[in-house]
Amino acid sequence: MVFRGAVPAAVCSTIAERFRTSPGRRVRGADAPGHYLGAYHYHKTTAGYLDESAAHRAELDRVLDVPGDPLTLIRSELGRVLAEDGVTFRPARHAGREAGAALIRSWHGRGEFALAPHEDQAQCTEPRQADFEIQQVVGRPIGAMNVCLENGRGGRLRIWDTRPDDATRDRLGLTYTGSPYPLASLDGVETCHLDIGPGDIYFFNGAHVHAVEPERDATARRTTLSGMLGFIDERTVVSWT
């Protein structure tokens, strides 16, 4: 699902510039070369992820503190629509603490993909997060929420029409990571491509294998505001990063 040009250009550029100059921006390693602000739950203990989310919350809030910021818009509208069906929408919680609201991230990988083929369900089975309620989304669609803040030429999202099972992950050694899927393992699987531009809001099922293609212009930046969400039961949707 894509909402084209939903966020004004001035809002996108302001957030992107604040992100680039933020003292809280960090470098992500070789698994996904780029920069980010916020916290990933990936391969952490529940406490470690929540500690990191709390430590970076104030800086993320500062960067997003602009009139009409897209995160507030998305969360309020999702909450309103879900409430009409009697569903509660809230941040994921554990022991009275909340998951991060969003990540801001940019990719600069220059190989075949800026972000290698991966899926987001495997990481929700991390044994060190067995006490975290996000593991209840496993087996249900995992909503990947993204707002394109800036993009040049290229940077397409590529999605394969496959949701790997546990046996496939075990065979490929991706049991708790879901990344990276070798291209040979995806041969013959139908794919779709999504071109995105600044201001676009888009959602897809992160349980499907997906990747980000590199920019064709080495000076261009691909920056997004992102988060994850999913049903943990019939009446509750939670979000995390």
Backbone as CSV, one residue per row, in Angstrom:
resi,resn,N_x,N_y,N_z,CA_x,CA_y,CA_z,C_x,C_y,C_z
1,MET,0.847,-1.179,0.000,0.000,0.000,0.000,0.894,1.244,0.000
2,VAL,0.646,2.147,-0.937,1.476,3.342,-1.082,0.583,4.575,-1.121
3,PHE,0.971,5.587,-0.361,0.329,6.890,-0.387,1.348,7.877,-0.947
4,ARG,1.167,8.247,-2.204,2.149,9.069,-2.890,2.081,10.530,-2.442
5,GLY,3.259,11.097,-2.147,3.354,12.513,-1.826,2.544,12.927,-0.617
6,ALA,2.381,12.021,0.340,1.523,12.302,1.491,2.160,13.266,2.488
7,VAL,3.481,13.368,2.475,4.191,14.237,3.423,4.800,15.402,2.643
8,PRO,4.549,16.652,3.057,5.082,17.800,2.325,6.600,17.771,2.193
9,ALA,7.091,18.279,1.071,8.532,18.269,0.791,9.321,18.990,1.882
10,ALA,8.798,20.093,2.387,9.520,20.859,3.401,9.673,20.062,4.689
11,VAL,8.659,19.285,5.040,8.748,18.445,6.236,9.810,17.372,6.041
12,CYS,9.799,16.723,4.878,10.794,15.685,4.590,12.212,16.233,4.653
13,SER,12.446,17.364,4.013,13.802,17.914,3.955,14.278,18.381,5.334
14,THR,13.390,18.912,6.138,13.770,19.357,7.480,14.185,18.177,8.345
15,ILE,13.394,17.116,8.321,13.715,15.931,9.124,15.009,15.292,8.632
16,ALA,15.180,15.188,7.310,16.392,14.580,6.755,17.638,15.370,7.135
17,GLU,17.550,16.691,7.096,18.710,17.520,7.445,19.025,17.405,8.931
18,ARG,18.021,17.391,9.773,18.254,17.219,11.210,18.882,15.850,11.489
19,PHE,18.439,14.838,10.767,19.016,13.503,10.922,20.500,13.504,10.569
20,ARG,20.856,14.142,9.460,22.257,14.143,9.016,23.179,14.826,10.021
21,THR,22.671,15.813,10.732,23.507,16.566,11.675,23.279,16.159,13.127
22,SER,22.463,15.126,13.348,22.134,14.725,14.710,23.321,14.076,15.429
23,PRO,23.594,14.478,16.660,24.651,13.822,17.433,24.301,12.386,17.806
24,GLY,23.028,12.021,17.663,22.607,10.661,17.989,22.686,9.705,16.822
25,ARG,23.048,10.205,15.636,23.129,9.335,14.465,24.317,8.397,14.603
26,ARG,24.081,7.109,14.299,25.123,6.092,14.436,25.333,5.347,13.123
27,VAL,26.449,4.648,13.043,26.793,3.883,11.838,26.361,2.444,12.029
28,ARG,25.679,1.899,11.034,25.374,0.475,11.033,26.435,-0.241,10.211
29,GLY,26.758,-1.474,10.605,27.908,-2.177,10.052,27.688,-2.797,8.695
30,ALA,28.552,-3.762,8.381,28.605,-4.349,7.051,27.330,-5.103,6.692
31,ASP,26.544,-5.541,7.702,25.322,-6.277,7.384,24.315,-5.393,6.668
32,ALA,24.353,-4.078,6.921,23.448,-3.122,6.269,24.095,-1.751,6.325
33,PRO,25.091,-1.488,5.457,25.860,-0.243,5.543,24.967,0.990,5.493
34,GLY,25.109,1.851,6.484,24.297,3.055,6.521,24.389,3.751,7.858
35,HIS,23.490,4.694,8.084,23.400,5.426,9.337,21.980,5.302,9.873
36,TYR,21.843,5.455,11.191,20.501,5.365,11.767,20.423,6.159,13.063
37,LEU,19.197,6.527,13.403,18.881,7.184,14.669,17.719,6.425,15.284
38,GLY,17.881,5.988,16.514,16.876,5.174,17.178,17.492,3.870,17.630
39,ALA,16.691,2.827,17.734,17.183,1.537,18.223,16.554,0.395,17.446
40,TYR,17.369,-0.586,17.072,16.895,-1.842,16.482,16.756,-2.890,17.585
41,HIS,15.686,-3.683,17.523,15.570,-4.788,18.481,16.414,-5.980,18.056
42,TYR,16.867,-5.975,16.814,17.589,-7.084,16.188,18.758,-7.582,17.034
43,HIS,18.711,-8.874,17.392,19.816,-9.565,18.068,20.188,-8.940,19.410
44,LYS,19.199,-8.456,20.153,19.445,-7.903,21.475,18.563,-8.625,22.492
45,THR,18.889,-8.465,23.753,17.962,-8.883,24.795,16.818,-7.884,24.836
46,THR,15.708,-8.278,25.427,14.589,-7.353,25.562,15.008,-6.111,26.346
47,ALA,15.686,-6.320,27.469,16.121,-5.191,28.300,17.090,-4.302,27.549
48,GLY,18.010,-4.919,26.810,18.987,-4.132,26.062,18.327,-3.255,25.015
49,TYR,17.342,-3.817,24.308,16.633,-3.031,23.299,15.854,-1.894,23.939
50,LEU,15.153,-2.164,25.025,14.367,-1.112,25.670,15.252,-0.038,26.274
51,ASP,16.403,-0.427,26.820,17.364,0.557,27.321,17.821,1.481,26.198
52,GLU,18.152,0.880,25.057,18.639,1.660,23.920,17.542,2.571,23.370
53,SER,16.323,2.060,23.316,15.202,2.885,22.855,15.020,4.106,23.745
54,ALA,15.083,3.897,25.062,14.916,5.006,26.002,16.050,6.019,25.872
55,ALA,17.266,5.521,25.652,18.425,6.407,25.582,18.367,7.342,24.374
56,HIS,17.701,6.918,23.298,17.687,7.710,22.061,16.341,8.361,21.788
57,ARG,15.392,8.186,22.697,14.042,8.713,22.462,14.023,10.238,22.375
58,ALA,14.719,10.911,23.250,14.663,12.380,23.266,15.229,12.969,21.981
59,GLU,16.336,12.403,21.478,16.923,12.933,20.252,16.036,12.646,19.046
60,LEU,15.438,11.462,19.002,14.511,11.160,17.912,13.318,12.113,17.948
61,ASP,12.779,12.374,19.126,11.669,13.320,19.257,12.071,14.713,18.779
62,ARG,13.298,15.119,19.097,13.760,16.453,18.671,13.833,16.549,17.158
63,VAL,14.376,15.527,16.520,14.500,15.541,15.063,13.134,15.570,14.394
64,LEU,12.157,14.896,14.986,10.819,14.823,14.401,9.899,15.970,14.825
65,ASP,10.392,16.872,15.638,9.565,17.951,16.172,9.371,19.056,15.134
66,VAL,8.535,18.765,14.137,8.180,19.736,13.109,6.672,19.695,12.932
67,PRO,6.045,20.807,12.536,4.599,20.782,12.301,4.250,19.748,11.234
68,GLY,3.262,18.923,11.526,2.844,17.916,10.565,3.799,16.760,10.420
69,ASP,4.523,16.421,11.495,5.483,15.319,11.369,4.750,14.023,11.025
70,PRO,5.317,13.228,10.109,4.584,12.062,9.591,4.356,10.963,10.616
71,LEU,5.233,10.817,11.604,5.040,9.752,12.576,3.767,9.988,13.392
72,THR,3.566,11.212,13.851,2.345,11.534,14.594,1.118,11.324,13.726
73,LEU,1.196,11.742,12.452,0.076,11.568,11.532,-0.270,10.090,11.366
74,ILE,0.738,9.265,11.100,0.495,7.839,10.854,-0.064,7.164,12.099
75,ARG,0.544,7.422,13.235,0.107,6.746,14.449,-1.313,7.159,14.840
76,SER,-1.624,8.417,14.682,-2.970,8.866,15.057,-4.019,8.290,14.105
77,GLU,-3.727,8.265,12.800,-4.681,7.741,11.841,-4.845,6.229,11.971
78,LEU,-3.753,5.514,12.164,-3.867,4.074,12.380,-4.673,3.770,13.641
79,GLY,-4.373,4.516,14.696,-5.113,4.317,15.939,-6.596,4.557,15.762
80,ARG,-6.933,5.598,15.000,-8.341,5.920,14.779,-9.044,4.827,13.980
81,VAL,-8.404,4.390,12.886,-9.031,3.379,12.019,-9.166,2.044,12.743
82,LEU,-8.125,1.637,13.457,-8.194,0.364,14.178,-9.235,0.410,15.296
83,ALA,-9.359,1.564,15.956,-10.331,1.690,17.042,-11.762,1.497,16.540
84,GLU,-12.010,1.849,15.274,-13.343,1.655,14.714,-13.737,0.183,14.683
85,ASP,-12.731,-0.700,14.650,-12.978,-2.143,14.675,-12.718,-2.742,16.050
86,GLY,-12.594,-1.882,17.048,-12.395,-2.363,18.408,-10.985,-2.860,18.685
87,VAL,-10.016,-2.394,17.899,-8.625,-2.829,18.048,-7.802,-1.698,18.662
88,THR,-7.002,-2.024,19.654,-6.108,-1.056,20.294,-4.764,-1.034,19.564
89,PHE,-4.229,0.152,19.334,-2.911,0.327,18.718,-2.026,1.060,19.702
90,ARG,-0.868,0.473,20.016,0.043,1.060,21.010,1.463,0.559,20.768
91,PRO,2.460,1.216,21.396,3.825,0.686,21.335,3.913,-0.651,22.067
92,ALA,4.784,-1.540,21.607,5.039,-2.782,22.340,5.611,-2.442,23.709
93,ARG,5.290,-3.271,24.722,5.690,-2.984,26.100,6.291,-4.213,26.757
94,HIS,7.089,-3.941,27.763,7.586,-5.006,28.641,7.971,-4.373,29.966
95,ALA,7.438,-4.906,31.051,7.762,-4.437,32.398,7.584,-2.927,32.533
96,GLY,6.525,-2.418,31.919,6.217,-1.008,32.051,7.005,-0.085,31.152
97,ARG,7.829,-0.630,30.273,8.627,0.193,29.358,8.184,-0.035,27.920
98,GLU,8.385,0.987,27.073,7.881,0.946,25.711,8.995,0.806,24.679
99,ALA,8.642,0.142,23.577,9.545,0.025,22.436,9.736,1.386,21.781
100,GLY,10.758,1.490,20.958,10.993,2.712,20.198,9.840,2.995,19.255
101,ALA,9.588,4.285,19.024,8.466,4.679,18.168,8.808,4.554,16.695
102,ALA,10.073,4.776,16.335,10.474,4.748,14.925,11.991,4.784,14.837
103,LEU,12.480,4.519,13.646,13.884,4.687,13.287,13.958,5.661,12.119
104,ILE,15.029,6.435,12.059,15.369,7.149,10.830,16.656,6.506,10.340
105,ARG,16.707,6.141,9.060,17.877,5.419,8.577,18.160,5.763,7.118
106,SER,19.420,5.675,6.762,19.825,5.878,5.377,20.768,4.753,4.990
107,TRP,20.664,4.312,3.744,21.496,3.216,3.244,22.516,3.758,2.258
108,HIS,23.755,3.268,2.339,24.747,3.685,1.350,25.544,2.517,0.776
109,GLY,25.016,1.299,0.903,25.674,0.162,0.286,25.707,0.296,-1.230
110,ARG,26.808,-0.098,-1.852,26.986,0.065,-3.294,27.152,-1.249,-4.027
111,GLY,26.779,-2.360,-3.414,26.834,-3.635,-4.097,25.580,-3.831,-4.934
112,GLU,25.207,-5.089,-5.149,23.992,-5.356,-5.899,22.777,-4.806,-5.167
113,PHE,22.854,-4.783,-3.824,21.788,-4.218,-3.007,22.391,-3.306,-1.949
114,ALA,21.694,-2.197,-1.659,22.093,-1.355,-0.536,21.707,-2.011,0.777
115,LEU,20.632,-2.780,0.758,20.186,-3.570,1.894,19.850,-4.950,1.354
116,ALA,20.572,-5.973,1.811,20.488,-7.310,1.233,19.118,-7.946,1.445
117,PRO,18.760,-8.933,0.618,17.480,-9.635,0.797,17.349,-10.216,2.205
118,HIS,16.229,-9.938,2.843,15.999,-10.366,4.221,14.506,-10.378,4.499
119,GLU,14.121,-10.907,5.655,12.732,-10.817,6.113,12.729,-10.535,7.606
120,ASP,11.601,-10.032,8.089,11.545,-9.487,9.443,10.877,-10.395,10.465
121,GLN,10.490,-11.614,10.050,9.861,-12.503,11.023,10.887,-13.259,11.844
122,ALA,11.979,-13.703,11.207,12.958,-14.528,11.912,13.474,-13.843,13.170
123,GLN,13.732,-12.547,13.082,14.290,-11.832,14.235,13.289,-11.723,15.384
124,CYS,12.003,-11.968,15.093,10.987,-11.954,16.152,10.907,-13.281,16.888
125,THR,11.849,-14.188,16.602,11.933,-15.451,17.337,13.217,-15.517,18.161
126,GLU,13.933,-14.411,18.291,15.181,-14.339,19.056,14.973,-14.875,20.475
127,PRO,15.695,-15.915,20.882,15.481,-16.497,22.217,15.683,-15.503,23.354
128,ARG,16.560,-14.522,23.164,16.805,-13.549,24.233,15.668,-12.552,24.396
129,GLN,14.667,-12.639,23.492,13.472,-11.803,23.615,12.216,-12.652,23.816
130,ALA,12.396,-13.844,24.360,11.250,-14.737,24.563,10.197,-14.127,25.486
131,ASP,10.594,-13.164,26.301,9.653,-12.510,27.214,9.001,-11.264,26.613
132,PHE,9.292,-10.962,25.349,8.825,-9.727,24.725,7.593,-10.029,23.875
133,GLU,6.544,-9.222,24.028,5.274,-9.521,23.381,5.318,-9.464,21.862
134,ILE,6.321,-8.853,21.256,6.362,-8.808,19.792,6.490,-10.207,19.201
135,GLN,6.935,-11.185,19.993,7.051,-12.535,19.447,5.685,-13.152,19.159
136,GLN,4.645,-12.553,19.663,3.301,-13.052,19.390,2.813,-12.703,17.980
137,VAL,3.578,-11.882,17.246,3.192,-11.565,15.861,3.593,-12.680,14.905
138,VAL,4.453,-13.580,15.322,4.949,-14.633,14.431,3.779,-15.458,13.898
139,GLY,3.764,-15.648,12.589,2.672,-16.355,11.928,1.595,-15.431,11.410
140,ARG,1.648,-14.158,11.795,0.729,-13.150,11.286,1.513,-12.196,10.382
141,PRO,0.830,-11.385,9.561,1.542,-10.378,8.777,2.305,-9.424,9.689
142,ILE,3.499,-9.046,9.259,4.311,-8.074,9.990,4.358,-6.804,9.151
143,GLY,3.739,-5.762,9.646,3.651,-4.523,8.888,4.945,-3.732,8.946
144,ALA,5.531,-3.493,7.782,6.692,-2.604,7.688,6.195,-1.244,7.234
145,MET,6.355,-0.233,8.081,5.897,1.118,7.793,7.101,1.973,7.422
146,ASN,7.007,2.699,6.302,8.114,3.531,5.850,7.613,4.856,5.298
147,VAL,8.363,5.902,5.577,8.137,7.209,4.964,9.421,7.590,4.251
148,CYS,9.350,7.816,2.944,10.532,8.246,2.201,10.773,9.731,2.452
149,LEU,11.933,10.040,3.030,12.296,11.440,3.283,13.120,12.017,2.140
150,GLU,13.979,11.184,1.541,14.752,11.614,0.378,15.203,10.383,-0.397
151,ASN,15.315,10.549,-1.699,15.753,9.473,-2.578,16.204,10.093,-3.886
152,GLY,17.213,9.480,-4.492,17.706,9.980,-5.769,17.197,9.135,-6.916
153,ARG,18.116,8.653,-7.736,17.752,7.760,-8.838,18.095,6.341,-8.417
154,GLY,17.105,5.486,-8.387,17.319,4.127,-7.913,16.704,3.962,-6.540
155,GLY,17.340,3.128,-5.707,16.835,2.920,-4.362,15.470,2.265,-4.321
156,ARG,15.184,1.424,-5.334,13.870,0.772,-5.346,13.774,-0.279,-4.246
157,LEU,12.558,-0.478,-3.766,12.262,-1.598,-2.887,11.928,-2.802,-3.760
158,ARG,12.529,-3.951,-3.462,12.249,-5.175,-4.195,11.683,-6.204,-3.221
159,ILE,10.557,-6.802,-3.561,9.877,-7.762,-2.688,9.685,-9.067,-3.443
160,TRP,10.093,-10.152,-2.824,9.899,-11.492,-3.399,8.613,-12.086,-2.822
161,ASP,7.883,-12.821,-3.644,6.621,-13.420,-3.223,6.881,-14.736,-2.487
162,THR,7.571,-14.630,-1.353,7.844,-15.809,-0.542,7.987,-15.403,0.917
163,ARG,7.439,-16.253,1.788,7.583,-16.099,3.233,8.282,-17.358,3.729
164,PRO,9.586,-17.322,3.929,10.329,-18.539,4.290,9.818,-19.173,5.577
165,ASP,9.853,-20.508,5.606,9.454,-21.232,6.810,10.697,-21.563,7.644
166,ASP,10.471,-22.167,8.807,11.580,-22.466,9.715,12.592,-23.412,9.088
167,ALA,12.108,-24.371,8.314,13.015,-25.337,7.693,13.951,-24.636,6.712
168,THR,13.426,-23.682,5.956,14.259,-22.935,5.008,15.299,-22.102,5.747
169,ARG,14.874,-21.434,6.809,15.830,-20.635,7.586,16.924,-21.516,8.177
170,ASP,16.541,-22.654,8.726,17.533,-23.555,9.319,18.530,-24.022,8.265
171,ARG,18.031,-24.370,7.090,18.903,-24.857,6.020,19.902,-23.803,5.581
172,LEU,19.483,-22.543,5.607,20.343,-21.448,5.155,21.131,-20.802,6.292
173,GLY,20.939,-21.291,7.522,21.635,-20.711,8.666,21.131,-19.342,9.061
174,LEU,19.833,-19.090,8.868,19.245,-17.773,9.128,18.144,-17.851,10.185
175,THR,18.260,-18.800,11.099,17.164,-19.112,12.014,16.653,-17.901,12.774
176,TYR,17.528,-17.112,13.368,17.089,-15.973,14.174,17.414,-14.628,13.532
177,THR,17.986,-14.645,12.328,18.381,-13.401,11.675,17.514,-13.063,10.477
178,GLY,17.181,-14.075,9.655,16.421,-13.811,8.436,17.187,-12.981,7.435
179,SER,18.521,-13.006,7.509,19.330,-12.163,6.627,20.769,-12.657,6.619
180,PRO,21.399,-12.594,5.437,20.861,-12.283,4.111,20.475,-13.552,3.364
181,TYR,19.417,-13.491,2.583,19.035,-14.631,1.763,19.881,-14.649,0.491
182,PRO,20.563,-15.755,0.211,21.336,-15.841,-1.043,20.394,-15.721,-2.235
183,LEU,20.833,-15.025,-3.258,19.978,-14.862,-4.427,19.622,-16.202,-5.061
184,ALA,20.544,-17.167,-4.972,20.259,-18.486,-5.548,19.043,-19.123,-4.897
185,SER,18.820,-18.823,-3.610,17.670,-19.402,-2.913,16.363,-18.766,-3.340
186,LEU,16.446,-17.665,-4.095,15.252,-16.942,-4.531,14.999,-17.092,-6.024
187,ASP,15.818,-17.913,-6.686,15.644,-18.126,-8.124,14.232,-18.618,-8.425
188,GLY,13.612,-18.009,-9.425,12.298,-18.435,-9.858,11.147,-17.879,-9.051
189,VAL,11.440,-17.141,-7.985,10.368,-16.559,-7.165,9.925,-15.233,-7.786
190,GLU,8.643,-15.055,-7.927,8.116,-13.819,-8.509,8.466,-12.624,-7.625
191,THR,8.814,-11.512,-8.253,9.177,-10.304,-7.509,8.373,-9.111,-8.017
192,CYS,8.313,-8.093,-7.167,7.798,-6.802,-7.611,8.762,-5.722,-7.161
193,HIS,8.736,-4.597,-7.859,9.623,-3.483,-7.559,8.786,-2.247,-7.269
194,LEU,9.225,-1.454,-6.301,8.511,-0.238,-5.938,9.466,0.939,-5.981
195,ASP,9.196,1.863,-6.902,9.928,3.129,-6.930,9.286,4.064,-5.919
196,ILE,10.115,4.694,-5.104,9.582,5.608,-4.102,10.219,6.983,-4.255
197,GLY,9.507,7.986,-3.792,10.012,9.343,-3.833,9.731,10.053,-2.529
198,PRO,10.378,11.188,-2.289,10.158,11.932,-1.052,8.678,12.218,-0.812
199,GLY,8.260,11.963,0.415,6.871,12.201,0.787,5.977,10.992,0.675
200,ASP,6.462,9.910,0.045,5.654,8.698,-0.067,5.624,7.947,1.270
201,ILE,4.452,7.483,1.656,4.281,6.585,2.801,3.907,5.221,2.242
202,TYR,4.606,4.186,2.658,4.289,2.862,2.110,4.402,1.781,3.179
203,PHE,3.520,0.798,3.046,3.424,-0.331,3.966,3.521,-1.621,3.160
204,PHE,4.160,-2.637,3.726,4.164,-3.963,3.109,4.380,-5.000,4.202
205,ASN,4.174,-6.269,3.844,4.334,-7.360,4.798,5.813,-7.722,4.893
206,GLY,6.441,-7.350,6.007,7.868,-7.579,6.188,8.247,-9.031,6.375
207,ALA,7.244,-9.942,6.475,7.552,-11.365,6.545,7.980,-11.908,5.192
208,HIS,7.706,-11.166,4.105,8.193,-11.532,2.785,9.654,-11.095,2.647
209,VAL,10.427,-11.836,1.904,11.806,-11.432,1.641,11.788,-10.142,0.829
210,HIS,12.590,-9.185,1.240,12.654,-7.908,0.537,14.062,-7.326,0.621
211,ALA,14.351,-6.363,-0.226,15.684,-5.756,-0.294,15.551,-4.343,-0.832
212,VAL,16.633,-3.573,-0.703,16.682,-2.218,-1.240,17.813,-2.151,-2.264
213,GLU,17.493,-1.708,-3.458,18.504,-1.561,-4.491,19.314,-0.287,-4.257
214,PRO,20.568,-0.245,-4.731,21.400,0.936,-4.479,20.990,2.125,-5.335
215,GLU,21.407,3.293,-4.892,21.259,4.504,-5.690,22.161,4.410,-6.925
216,ARG,21.682,4.932,-8.054,22.522,4.971,-9.251,23.473,6.153,-9.218
217,ASP,23.139,7.162,-8.443,23.979,8.343,-8.277,24.695,8.234,-6.932
218,ALA,26.026,8.162,-6.952,26.793,7.943,-5.726,26.652,9.078,-4.726
219,THR,26.187,10.249,-5.167,26.057,11.388,-4.255,24.653,11.471,-3.644
220,ALA,23.744,10.640,-4.132,22.354,10.704,-3.652,22.208,9.968,-2.331
221,ARG,21.175,10.316,-1.596,20.879,9.673,-0.315,19.475,9.083,-0.355
222,ARG,19.341,7.916,0.274,18.020,7.306,0.433,17.753,7.217,1.924
223,THR,16.851,8.037,2.422,16.590,8.139,3.857,15.109,7.904,4.126
224,THR,14.829,7.070,5.122,13.444,6.756,5.455,13.206,6.843,6.955
225,LEU,11.960,7.113,7.301,11.456,7.006,8.668,10.680,5.695,8.712
226,SER,11.027,4.804,9.647,10.500,3.442,9.572,10.089,2.900,10.933
227,GLY,9.241,1.885,10.900,8.847,1.152,12.094,8.167,-0.137,11.697
228,MET,7.903,-0.992,12.689,7.234,-2.269,12.472,5.964,-2.314,13.316
229,LEU,4.981,-3.082,12.857,3.757,-3.246,13.638,3.093,-4.561,13.283
230,GLY,2.280,-5.053,14.214,1.583,-6.303,13.961,0.612,-6.643,15.072
231,PHE,-0.331,-7.541,14.760,-1.289,-8.029,15.749,-0.601,-9.017,16.686
232,ILE,-0.762,-8.814,17.992,-0.306,-9.816,18.955,-1.474,-10.656,19.461
233,ASP,-2.677,-10.173,19.221,-3.900,-10.948,19.441,-4.982,-10.298,18.582
234,GLU,-6.202,-10.776,18.681,-7.256,-10.293,17.781,-7.632,-8.844,18.026
235,ARG,-7.274,-8.293,19.182,-7.721,-6.943,19.553,-6.576,-5.979,19.829
236,THR,-5.337,-6.377,19.523,-4.209,-5.511,19.868,-3.161,-5.513,18.768
237,VAL,-2.816,-4.320,18.306,-1.693,-4.123,17.376,-0.618,-3.346,18.134
238,VAL,0.626,-3.842,18.069,1.735,-3.141,18.719,2.759,-2.734,17.666
239,SER,3.574,-1.748,18.032,4.628,-1.278,17.140,5.975,-1.374,17.848
240,TRP,7.028,-1.484,17.044,8.393,-1.568,17.582,9.364,-1.197,16.475
241,THR,10.642,-1.253,16.774,11.661,-0.910,15.785,12.741,-1.968,15.724
